[in-house]
Amino acid sequence: MRQESLQLMVNGLRLHVQSVGQGPAVVLLHGFPDTHVVWRKQVAPLVAAGYRVLAPDLRGYGGSDAPLAIDAYRLKHVCADVLAMLDALAIPRARIVGHDWGAVVGWLLCMRAPERIEQFAALSVGHPAAFARAGILQALRSSYMMWFLVPGLAERSLMAGDFYLMSRFTKDRAQVGHWKRSFRDASRMTAALNYYRANVPRGLGLLSQDEPVQVPVMGVWSSNDPALGETQMRASARYVAGGFRYERIDGADHWLQVTAPDQVNALLLDFFAGAPQSAAPASPL
């Protein structure tokens, strides 16, 4: 299995990207508080099916640079990083899988650069407009974001007691161990929280956008997710003109790619296998 650890210069920063395999590109976009390691259970099955897997550490995470300015973490910059990564690797179109903030980035890419996206699998997070209109119960589930906006307090509380609060996010001990190693440097915790600070006060910058997504989308939601409700994922169908497929995984928590990997992998492979092959080259950006 061909594996490379790439260091790409994109948009003035160094982006670490794990590249494995050969074939059509699948880009795996992580969220908070992860790195590319969160996809460790997806890489081998995708490569075995004939795909090239690209798993970047998004800016601020892992082996990628972490700008100091809060505004550097606005979604438009993160999306530009992904497109610049594809350009640097001469990849005109790719399949995207996004989880948590990575799913938000994926939705935005589908809206802003659909000619670059073959298919999109959104894990946990539905279309931003569906999320915004999901009602009071979803607002209560998302109330933790207000805590994350407070500089210093959020960092100290998340790291206190050997990351006690974070250790309760998931039952997957390996994932918790990875978070502890990633955030021993408090500045990295600040960088991760800056995704909230740069975007939540602006309504994520796209919550009011209702234009239909022209890319085929599969939304996957897990029943033990405390932060995201099923309504916001199911309602995403209203905003997708390219075809929307909904799948529910019972018993998995928010980190469904590590707590229900077999189900997630089977769904991804089935979804990707059903895509028609593009005959035309990508439109220039």
N, C-alpha and C positions, 0 to 999 in steps of 0.2 A: 504494500500500500504506500504510494508515493505521498510523503508528508513534508511540508516546508513551513518554516516559521519566517514570515515575511515582515520586513520593516519598510513601510511605504511612506513617502512624504506626500501628504495631501493637505491642501488648504493651509499650508504653513505649519503643520504639525506632523509628528511621527505617529503613524497608525500601525499597531501590531495586528497582523492577520495570520491566522492558522489556515493553511491551504493543504487539502488532502484529496488525493484522487485525481481522476481525469474524466472529462465529459462535460455535459451541460452544467452550468454553474448553479449552485444552490447557496444562497447567502443566509446565514443564521445570525440574527440580531438579538442580543441579550437585553435585559432590562436591569432594574435595580434589585439587589446590590451585587450583580453577577459580573462575570467575564465570559470569554469564549468557553471556559471550562464547563459551564452549565449545559452545553450541548454535547458533552462527552459520550452520551448514550445514543445520540443520533448519528454521529459521524460514520461509524463503520457500516451500519445498514444502508445509508445513502450512498457511500462509496461502492459498496458491493452491488448496488443497483445500477451503477454506471454514471454516477454524478461526481462532479468536482465540488467539494464542500469548502466554502470560504466562511470562516468564523472570526470576525474582527473583535478586538477589544474596543468598544466605542470610546471616544475621547473621554479622558478622565479615569478610565478603568485599566487594570492589568498592565500590559506592557506598552500601552499608548500614552502619549503625552497628556498632561492635565493642565490646561490653561487656568490662570488664576481668576480671570474675570467671570463673574456670574453670567453675563450676557453671552459668553463664549459657548454656553451650553443650550442656547436656543435651538429649537428643533430644526430650523432652517439650516443651521451650520452642521448638525449631525447628519441630516439628509445629504447635504453637499459632500460630506466625507464619504458616504457610501457610494454616491455616483462617481466621485473622483477615484475611489478604489477600483470601481469597475473600469473606468477609463485607463487607469494605470496598468491594469491587467489585460487591456484590449478585449473586454467582454461587453458586447453590445446589449445583450439582454440576459436576465437572470431570474430564477425563481427566488422568492423571498419568504423566509419564515421569521416571524417576529414574536417576541414574548415581552409582556409588560411594556416598558418604554420602547423596546425594540418593535413591538406591535404598533405603537403610535407612529413611530418613524416609518414603518411599512405602509400604514394607511396614507401618510402624507406623500410618500414616494408614488403610490398608486394615483394620487390626485395630481401631483405636480409633474411626474415623469412616467406616464403609463407606457410610453414607447420603450422603456427600458425594463419593464417588468413582465415576465411571462405568466406567472401565477403568484398569488400571495396567500400564505397561511398565517392567520392571526390567532395567536394563542392567548387566551384570557381576556384581552382587551378588544372590544368591538369598535366600530366606526365612531369617531369622536362625536359626531352629532347624535348618534344613538346613546352614547355614554352621557352626554350632556342632558338628554331628555329622558333619562331612565327613572326619574322620580326621586322621592325623598329617601327611600331605602338605599338607593345607590349613593346618594349624597352622604348618608350616615356611614356607609361602608368606606367612603373615601375621605372621611373627616381626618384621618391620620395625616393627610397631606398638609393640613394647617400646622401641625406639630413640626413637620419636616421643614417648614419655611423659616423656623426660628434659628438663626445662626448661633452656634455654640451649644444651645440647649439640646438640639436634636443630636448633634455629634456626641455629646457627653452621655446622654441617656442611652443611645444605641450601643456605645462602647463600654458602658459601666458593667461591673460585675462579670468581667470576661465575656462581654457581648451577650449578657443574659437574655435581653429582649429579642435580639436577633436569633438566638438559639431556639426560640419558640416559634419562629416563622414557619419552619418545616420540620418534619420528622426525619428527613434525610440528613444523617450526621455528617456524611462526606461533604455535602454542600455547606453545612454550617462551618466545618473545618476550613473550607476554602475561603469563606467570608472572613473568618478570623485572621487568616494569613494575609488576605488582601488589604485589610483595614488596620493593620498595626500602625501604619502611618496615618495619623489623623487627617492629614491634608487630602488623602485619597477619599476618606469619608466625606469631607467637604465637597470634593469634586462630584461625587455621586449624588449628593443631596442638591447640588446646584442644578440638576435637571429639573427638580421641583421648583426651585427658586427662580429659575429663568423662564419657566413656562406656565406654571399654574396661575400666577397672578395675571397672566395675559390670556387666560382661558385656553391654554395650550396653543393659542394662535390660530386655531382652525376649527373650533367647536361649532361655529355657526355655518360652516361650509356644508352645503347640501348637494353639491354637484354629484351626480352618480359616478361611481367608480366603474371604469370600463374594463378593469382587469378581473379575471376569474378569481374568486376569493373563497377560501374555506375558513370558517370560524370555529375554533375548538375551545370549549369551556369545561371546567372541572367543578364538580359539585361541592367540594370542600374548600373552595376559594373564598376566604373571608373578605377580600377587598373588592372583588368584581362579581356582580350578580348576573344571572342568566339573561335577564331582560335586555341588558345593553348589548349582548352578543346576538341574541335572536333578532332584535330590531334592526341590526345592521343590514339585513336583507333589503330594507327599504332604500338603502343608499348605494346598492351595487347593481349596476346594469349589465356587468359582464358575467353574471351567474354567481349565486351565493349558495354555498353548502354549509349546513350547520351540523356539528357533531358535539355530543356531550359525553364526557368521561366521568363516570360515577366513582366516588371514593378518593379521587386524587386531590391534592391541595393545589395552591397557586403555582407551585413549581412542578407542573404536570410532566414536563419533559424528563425529570429525574424520578418522580414518584409513580409515573405510569408510562415508562418509556416504550414498552411493547405496543400499547394502544396508540400512542402518539406516532411511533414509527410506521405502523401499519397504515394509519390514516394519511400520513404524508406521502408514502409511496403510492398508495391508491389514487390520491388526488393528483399527484404529478403524472402518473401513468395515463391519466385521462385527458391530458392537455393536447390539443392539436399543435403540430409543429408549425412554427412561423415560417412563411415563405419569403417575406420581405425583410430587408435589412432595417435596423433601427433608424428612426428619424434622428437627425442631429439635434443636440441640445441647443 
